[in-house]
């Protein structure tokens, strides 16, 4: 029976260690190779996407009424052949707003592989901002369209009571107007919903005491902004159904009784229909 060597051969150990070392080195080399290949493929893809592929063949402009697609594209400084991924869309949107005061909003996005879409919203006077003896025409998004006008823009309301700031045409009203703008939109949307036409002026100095003038003959006090839509719905029905067509005076909302109280101007004739009351509940006048 032969004698077994209990100790490993040093030369075998060296060969094994050397093999492990070479395998680790080859693994590192392969990893580096794959990283370099991935980087090369990515760089090639980026280069091709910004030079050969994704070049614009169509510029689609939506929302334009008075401006042509060519005018909008020129303002954005973009043309067919430009690469979609080399465009700075936010800067292009701002260029459109800077060029055309009567554009309220601009949004640009890409439709791969070759289309650029430009969405705009043209502005129109939404209300007259009254300050001193002059008026500014303001869009729905709060853009100042014109300033220093001696007469209000016809067919839209005059807004009183807002703070005056020195804005130029093209500016957007600042944060100090945010609450009043939201309040005005809420009121006018409700008026449109319930067919209340003929409101000529509104005072929004305080959201706790909202007043407006109807047809230059009725002064209406809605109180605070709570339940505005409900109040406007009831008030519209009162004006259309209970108050004489040419009557003048005041119409007050009484919170304690949830009703409107009509106060005729002095020497105002009584309503022809004796069933009409000067104190009418909103609940009675509103259809549930």
C-alpha positions in Angstrom: 0.0 0.0 0.0 1.5 3.3 -1.1 2.0 6.3 1.1 -0.4 9.2 0.3 1.0 12.7 0.4 -1.1 14.6 2.9 0.2 18.0 1.7 -0.8 19.5 -1.7 1.8 19.9 -4.3 3.0 23.6 -4.3 3.2 23.6 -8.1 -0.4 22.5 -8.4 -1.5 25.2 -6.0 0.3 27.8 -8.1 -1.3 26.6 -11.3 -4.7 26.7 -9.8 -4.2 30.2 -8.4 -2.9 31.3 -11.7 -5.9 29.9 -13.5 -8.3 31.7 -11.1 -6.4 34.9 -11.7 -6.7 34.6 -15.4 -10.4 33.8 -15.3 -11.0 36.9 -13.1 -9.0 39.0 -15.6 -10.9 37.6 -18.6 -14.2 38.3 -16.8 -13.1 41.9 -16.1 -12.1 42.3 -19.7 -15.4 41.0 -21.0 -17.3 43.3 -18.6 -15.3 46.3 -19.9 -15.9 45.1 -23.5 -19.6 45.0 -23.0 -19.7 48.4 -21.3 -17.7 49.9 -24.2 -20.0 48.2 -26.7 -23.1 49.5 -24.9 -21.7 53.0 -24.8 -20.8 52.9 -28.5 -24.3 51.7 -29.4 -25.9 54.3 -27.2 -23.7 57.1 -28.6 -24.4 56.0 -32.1 -28.2 55.9 -31.4 -28.1 59.4 -29.9 -26.1 60.7 -32.8 -28.4 59.2 -35.4 -31.5 60.3 -33.6 -30.3 63.9 -33.5 -29.0 64.0 -37.1 -30.5 61.4 -39.5 -33.6 60.1 -37.7 -36.6 62.0 -36.2 -36.3 65.1 -38.4 -39.5 67.1 -38.7 -41.6 66.5 -41.8 -44.9 68.0 -40.5 -45.7 70.9 -38.1 -49.3 70.6 -36.9 -50.8 73.7 -35.4 -54.1 73.5 -33.5 -56.3 76.1 -31.8 -55.4 79.0 -34.2 -58.3 81.2 -35.3 -56.7 84.3 -36.7 -53.1 83.3 -36.9 -51.8 81.0 -39.6 -49.8 77.8 -38.9 -46.9 79.5 -40.8 -47.0 82.5 -38.4 -47.0 80.3 -35.3 -44.1 78.1 -36.6 -42.1 81.2 -37.5 -42.7 82.7 -34.0 -41.4 79.4 -32.5 -38.5 79.5 -34.9 -39.0 75.9 -36.2 -39.3 74.5 -39.7 -39.4 71.2 -41.5 -36.0 69.4 -41.4 -35.2 70.4 -37.8 -34.6 67.5 -35.5 -37.3 66.8 -32.9 -34.8 66.0 -30.1 -32.7 69.1 -30.6 -35.7 71.5 -29.9 -36.1 73.4 -26.6 -39.9 73.3 -26.4 -40.3 75.5 -23.4 -38.2 78.3 -25.0 -40.2 77.9 -28.2 -43.5 78.2 -26.3 -42.3 81.4 -24.6 -41.2 82.8 -28.0 -44.8 82.3 -29.3 -46.2 84.2 -26.2 -43.6 86.9 -26.6 -44.4 87.4 -30.3 -48.2 87.4 -30.1 -49.9 89.1 -27.1 -53.3 87.7 -28.2 -52.1 84.1 -27.5 -53.1 83.0 -24.0 -51.4 79.6 -23.9 -48.9 77.6 -26.0 -47.9 74.0 -25.7 -45.5 72.1 -27.9 -44.9 68.3 -28.0 -43.4 65.7 -30.2 -45.2 62.9 -32.1 -42.6 60.4 -33.2 -41.2 59.8 -35.6 -41.5 63.1 -37.5 -44.3 65.4 -36.3 -44.2 68.5 -34.1 -47.5 69.6 -32.6 -48.1 73.2 -31.5 -51.2 73.8 -29.5 -52.2 77.4 -28.9 -55.2 79.1 -27.3 -55.8 82.5 -28.8 -56.8 85.2 -26.3 -59.8 87.5 -26.3 -61.0 90.1 -23.8 -62.7 88.3 -20.9 -63.2 91.3 -18.6 -62.4 95.0 -18.3 -60.1 95.8 -15.3 -61.2 99.3 -14.2 -58.6 101.6 -12.5 -59.0 105.3 -12.2 -60.6 106.6 -15.4 -59.1 103.9 -17.6 -59.5 100.2 -18.5 -57.3 97.3 -19.2 -58.6 94.3 -21.3 -57.8 91.0 -19.6 -58.0 87.5 -21.0 -59.5 84.4 -19.3 -56.0 83.3 -18.3 -55.2 86.6 -16.8 -53.1 88.0 -19.7 -53.1 91.8 -20.1 -54.1 92.4 -23.7 -54.5 96.2 -23.8 -54.0 99.0 -21.2 -54.9 102.6 -20.9 -58.2 102.4 -22.8 -60.7 105.2 -22.1 -63.7 103.0 -22.7 -64.4 99.4 -21.6 -64.5 96.6 -24.2 -68.1 96.1 -25.2 -70.0 93.0 -24.3 -68.0 91.9 -21.3 -68.1 92.9 -17.6 -66.2 95.7 -15.9 -64.4 94.4 -12.8 -64.1 96.9 -10.0 -62.1 96.7 -6.7 -59.0 94.9 -7.9 -55.6 96.3 -6.9 -53.9 98.3 -9.6 -50.4 97.3 -10.7 -48.4 98.7 -13.6 -48.7 96.0 -16.2 -47.7 96.2 -19.8 -49.6 94.5 -22.7 -48.4 90.8 -22.8 -47.9 90.5 -19.1 -49.9 88.0 -17.0 -51.6 89.2 -13.8 -49.5 88.3 -10.7 -50.3 86.2 -7.7 -52.2 89.0 -6.0 -55.0 88.5 -8.6 -55.2 84.7 -8.3 -58.1 84.5 -5.9 -60.2 87.2 -7.7 -59.6 85.5 -11.1 -60.8 82.2 -9.8 -63.8 83.9 -8.2 -64.7 85.8 -11.4 -64.5 82.6 -13.4 -66.8 80.8 -10.9 -69.3 83.6 -11.1 -69.4 84.0 -14.8 -69.6 80.3 -15.5 -72.6 80.1 -13.2 -74.2 83.1 -14.8 -73.7 81.4 -18.2 -75.2 78.2 -17.0 -78.4 79.8 -15.7 -78.8 82.3 -18.5 -78.1 85.4 -16.5 -77.2 87.9 -19.2 -76.9 91.6 -18.9 -74.5 91.9 -15.9 -72.5 95.0 -16.7 -70.1 95.4 -13.7 -69.0 93.4 -10.7 -67.1 94.4 -7.6 -64.6 91.8 -6.3 -62.7 93.9 -3.8 -63.8 91.5 -1.0 -64.8 87.8 -1.4 -67.0 88.4 1.7 -69.1 91.1 -0.1 -69.7 90.4 -3.8 -71.8 92.9 -5.6 -72.7 93.4 -9.2 -74.9 95.5 -11.5 -77.5 93.9 -13.6 -78.6 95.8 -16.8 -77.6 99.1 -15.1 -80.8 99.0 -13.1 -80.4 96.4 -10.3 -77.7 96.4 -7.7 -77.2 92.8 -6.5 -75.5 91.8 -3.3 -74.6 88.2 -3.1 -72.8 88.3 0.3 -69.8 86.0 0.5 -68.6 83.4 -2.0 -70.3 80.5 -0.2 -72.8 78.6 -2.4 -72.3 81.0 -5.2 -73.8 78.8 -7.9 -76.9 78.2 -5.7 -77.3 81.9 -5.1 -76.9 82.9 -8.8 -79.4 80.2 -9.9 -82.0 81.5 -7.5 -81.3 85.1 -8.2 -81.6 84.5 -12.0 -85.0 83.0 -11.5 -86.1 85.9 -9.3 -85.0 88.4 -11.9 -86.7 86.5 -14.8 -89.9 85.5 -13.0 -90.6 87.9 -10.1 -89.1 91.3 -10.7 -90.7 93.6 -13.3 -88.7 93.9 -16.5 -87.8 97.5 -16.2 -87.7 97.7 -12.4 -84.8 99.4 -10.6 -83.5 99.0 -7.1 -81.5 96.6 -5.0 -81.6 92.8 -4.7 -80.0 91.5 -1.5 -79.3 88.0 -0.4 -80.3 87.5 3.3 -78.3 84.6 4.7 -80.3 84.2 7.9 -83.5 83.4 5.9 -81.8 82.1 2.8 -83.7 84.5 0.6 -83.4 87.5 -1.7 -85.0 90.7 -0.7 -85.9 93.2 -3.4 -85.9 96.9 -2.5 -87.5 99.0 -5.2 -86.1 102.4 -6.0 -88.2 105.2 -4.7 -91.3 105.9 -6.8 -91.0 102.4 -8.3 -94.4 101.0 -9.2 -95.5 97.9 -7.4 -95.3 94.6 -9.3 -98.3 94.0 -11.6 -98.8 90.5 -10.2 -99.9 90.7 -6.6 -98.6 87.2 -6.0 -95.0 88.5 -6.5 -93.3 89.3 -3.2 -90.4 91.6 -2.4 -89.0 88.9 -0.2 -88.6 85.5 -2.0 -87.0 82.4 -0.7 -84.2 81.0 -2.8 -85.5 77.5 -2.2 -89.0 78.5 -3.5 -87.6 80.1 -6.6 -85.1 77.4 -7.5 -85.9 74.2 -9.1 -84.6 71.3 -7.1 
